[in-house]
Amino acid sequence: MEFLGFTLDIATLTNSALAILFKVALALLIFIVGRWLAKKAVAVAHRLMLRSRLDDTVANFLGRLMYGLLLVIVALAALSKVGVQTTSVIAILGGAAVAIGLSLKDQLSNFAAGIMIVTFRPFVRGDYVQISSHTGTVTEITLVNTHLTTINNHDIIIPNGDITTSAVINYTALPNRRVDITIGIGYDADIKTAKDIMLKLANDNAMAFTDPAPIVRVTNLGDNSVDLTLNVWTTNGDWWSMQCDLLEQFKYALDDNKIDIPFPQRSVHVKGLDQMINQIDQAQKLTMTKN
């Protein structure tokens, strides 16, 4: 058969078309079955990760990442069946991955840190923590950053990369917490009386633990005062309230017992002051004599 001056072999064209259709059908079958198997594999892996007590956020992300990688493998396998050179496709994908990685290196660093945070759990939502100079309650942990809410309701967003390179103080990781209150009294005050007052108020406080019992020690002989420090234990939830209550009660009780809390004092010595005064006196006498 001739068409536009070309000789066409119907049998060859038919065989070629059937071969192409077979390859396309096989590629579609590979893609459909492969995608179904990828979903099943991801579902099984997700259940195993949750059983191992991995954080749900990490499990979901790793599941999506695993599904994406499996889907790429399935797509490459399907493309190879229709004659596409997958080597060049892999090279292009590799180059694109390197370029994206270089442009997003800071975000990838924060992401890797986020994986570590949700995996090892130095803190969880609801914990009251100090990260570097920031203090607040953890309200949200993402794979890129962590949100803290301060006591005056400010939202602080900290990159996860900064968290893994800083010291983290988790104030609520343990159920109990110690209150330390230091009061400075004058050097002429009775130390025993002041200690008895502080101990009695601590023991009478309903939020204070009796075991371990409160204790007061002399912790410093300062420039202006003798420092007494009270150590008393309570729950994390009562820590702030008990500290404020005891500070107020100490002030009233010490005032009632005439035990002063001295202000900072400084003694200033001027070198040559006596000589200056004598010179002024002599000048005044000389003036009076002349008059």
C-alpha positions in Angstrom: 0.0 0.0 0.0 1.3 3.5 -1.0 0.5 6.7 0.8 1.8 10.1 -0.3 4.6 8.3 -2.2 5.5 6.0 0.7 5.1 2.3 0.7 3.2 1.2 3.9 3.3 -2.3 5.2 0.0 -2.8 6.9 1.2 -5.9 8.7 4.3 -4.2 10.0 2.3 -1.2 11.2 -0.2 -3.4 12.9 2.4 -5.3 14.7 4.2 -2.1 15.8 1.0 -0.6 17.0 0.1 -3.7 18.9 3.6 -3.8 20.5 3.3 -0.1 21.5 -0.2 -0.7 22.9 1.1 -3.7 24.8 4.0 -1.7 26.3 1.7 1.1 27.3 -0.8 -1.3 28.8 2.0 -3.0 30.7 3.3 0.3 31.9 -0.1 1.4 33.1 -0.6 -2.0 34.9 2.8 -1.6 36.6 2.0 1.9 37.7 -1.5 1.0 39.0 -0.4 -2.1 40.8 2.8 -0.5 42.1 0.9 2.5 43.5 -1.5 0.1 45.2 1.3 -1.8 46.7 3.1 1.4 47.8 -0.1 2.5 49.7 -0.3 -0.8 51.4 3.4 -0.8 52.4 3.1 2.8 53.7 0.0 1.8 55.8 1.8 -1.1 57.3 4.9 1.0 58.1 2.7 3.7 59.6 1.1 1.3 62.0 4.5 -0.1 63.0 5.9 3.4 63.7 2.9 4.2 65.9 3.3 1.0 67.8 6.9 1.9 68.4 5.6 5.1 70.1 7.0 7.3 67.4 5.4 10.8 67.4 2.4 11.0 65.1 3.8 14.0 63.3 7.0 12.2 62.4 5.1 9.0 61.5 2.8 10.9 59.1 5.8 12.7 57.5 7.9 9.6 57.1 4.9 7.8 55.6 4.4 10.5 53.0 8.1 10.5 52.2 8.1 6.8 51.9 5.1 6.9 49.6 6.7 9.6 47.4 9.9 7.6 47.0 8.0 4.4 46.2 5.9 6.2 43.7 9.0 7.6 41.9 10.4 4.0 41.7 7.1 2.7 40.3 6.9 5.6 37.8 10.5 4.9 36.6 9.7 1.2 36.2 6.6 2.0 34.2 8.5 4.5 31.9 11.2 1.9 31.2 8.6 -0.4 29.8 7.7 2.2 27.1 11.3 2.7 26.1 12.1 5.9 28.1 15.7 6.0 29.2 15.3 6.3 32.9 19.1 6.9 33.5 18.7 10.5 32.2 15.6 11.0 34.3 17.4 9.8 37.4 20.3 12.2 36.6 17.9 15.1 36.2 16.0 14.2 39.5 19.4 13.9 41.3 20.6 17.3 40.1 17.3 18.9 41.0 17.5 17.4 44.5 21.0 18.7 45.0 19.9 22.2 43.9 16.9 22.2 46.1 19.0 21.0 49.0 21.6 23.8 48.7 18.9 26.5 48.4 17.0 25.1 51.4 19.9 24.0 53.6 18.8 26.1 56.6 15.2 24.7 56.4 16.6 21.2 56.0 18.7 21.7 59.1 15.6 22.9 61.0 13.7 19.9 59.6 16.3 17.4 60.8 16.3 19.1 64.2 12.5 18.8 64.3 12.8 15.1 63.7 15.1 14.7 66.6 12.9 16.8 68.9 9.7 14.8 68.2 11.6 11.6 68.4 13.6 12.1 71.6 11.0 14.4 73.2 13.1 16.8 75.4 9.7 18.5 75.9 6.1 18.1 74.8 3.1 20.3 74.3 2.1 22.0 77.6 5.6 21.9 79.1 7.0 25.2 80.6 10.5 25.5 79.3 13.4 27.9 78.9 15.2 27.8 75.5 18.2 30.1 75.4 16.8 33.4 76.7 13.2 32.6 75.9 10.8 31.2 78.5 7.2 30.0 78.0 4.7 27.2 77.5 5.2 24.9 74.5 2.0 25.2 72.4 3.1 23.7 69.1 5.9 21.6 67.8 6.3 21.4 64.0 9.1 19.8 61.9 10.6 23.3 61.3 10.0 25.4 64.4 8.5 25.3 67.9 6.0 27.8 69.4 6.2 29.1 72.9 3.6 31.2 74.6 4.9 33.5 77.3 3.1 34.4 80.6 2.1 37.8 79.0 0.6 35.9 76.0 3.4 36.5 73.4 3.9 33.9 70.8 7.6 33.1 70.3 8.6 31.0 67.2 12.0 29.3 67.6 13.7 27.5 64.7 14.3 23.8 65.7 17.9 24.1 64.6 18.5 26.7 67.3 16.9 24.4 69.9 19.2 21.5 69.3 22.2 23.7 69.7 21.0 25.4 73.0 20.5 24.3 76.5 16.9 23.5 77.3 15.5 23.8 80.8 12.2 21.9 81.2 10.6 23.1 84.4 7.6 20.8 84.2 9.3 17.5 83.2 9.2 16.4 86.8 6.0 16.6 89.0 7.6 18.5 91.9 9.7 21.6 92.1 11.6 23.4 94.9 11.0 27.0 95.8 14.1 29.0 96.9 13.5 32.3 98.6 16.4 34.4 99.8 15.8 37.2 102.4 18.4 39.6 103.6 18.2 40.8 107.2 20.3 43.4 109.1 23.5 42.4 110.9 21.9 43.5 114.2 18.8 41.3 113.7 18.3 38.0 115.6 19.1 35.3 113.0 17.3 32.5 115.0 14.1 34.6 115.2 14.1 35.3 111.5 14.7 31.6 110.7 11.9 30.5 113.0 9.5 33.0 111.3 10.3 31.8 107.8 10.1 28.1 108.8 6.7 28.6 110.6 5.2 30.3 107.6 6.5 27.7 105.2 5.2 24.8 107.4 1.8 26.5 107.7 1.4 26.9 104.0 -1.0 24.3 102.6 0.9 24.0 99.3 4.2 23.1 101.0 5.4 19.5 101.3 6.3 18.1 104.7 8.6 15.5 103.2 11.2 16.8 102.5 10.6 19.3 105.2 11.3 23.0 104.6 14.7 24.3 105.7 16.3 27.7 106.2 20.0 28.3 106.1 22.4 31.2 106.3 23.7 31.3 102.7 25.7 34.6 102.6 27.2 37.3 104.7 26.8 40.2 102.3 27.9 43.8 102.3 24.6 45.0 103.8 22.8 42.0 105.1 22.8 38.4 106.4 21.1 36.3 103.7 18.7 33.6 104.8 17.5 31.1 102.1 14.4 29.0 102.4 14.1 25.7 100.5 10.6 24.3 100.3 9.1 21.7 97.9 5.7 21.8 96.2 4.0 20.7 93.0 4.8 22.3 89.7 1.3 23.7 89.6 1.6 25.4 92.9 5.2 26.7 92.6 4.4 30.2 91.5 1.5 30.8 93.8 3.4 29.5 96.9 6.4 31.6 96.1 4.4 34.8 95.8 2.4 34.0 99.0 5.5 33.3 101.1 7.3 36.5 99.9 4.3 38.6 101.0 3.9 36.8 104.3 7.7 37.1 105.1 7.6 40.9 104.6 4.6 41.4 106.9 6.0 38.9 109.6 9.5 40.4 109.6 8.1 44.0 109.9 5.9 42.9 112.8 8.9 41.5 114.6 11.0 44.6 114.0 13.4 42.7 111.7 14.5 45.0 109.0 15.4 44.1 105.4 18.2 46.6 104.8 18.7 48.7 101.7 22.1 48.6 99.9 24.6 50.9 101.7 27.9 52.3 100.6 30.6 54.1 102.6 32.4 56.8 100.6 35.9 57.9 101.7 37.4 61.0 100.1 41.1 61.2 100.2 42.5 64.5 101.5 39.1 65.7 102.7 40.4 66.8 106.1 43.2 68.8 104.5 40.6 70.5 102.3 38.4 71.4 105.3 41.4 72.9 107.2 42.4 75.0 104.2 38.8 76.3 103.9 38.7 77.2 107.6 42.0 79.0 107.4 40.8 81.0 104.4 37.6 82.0 106.2 39.6 83.1 109.4 42.0 85.1 107.2 39.1 86.9 105.6 37.5 87.7 108.9 40.8 89.1 110.2 41.1 91.4 107.3 37.6 92.7 107.7 
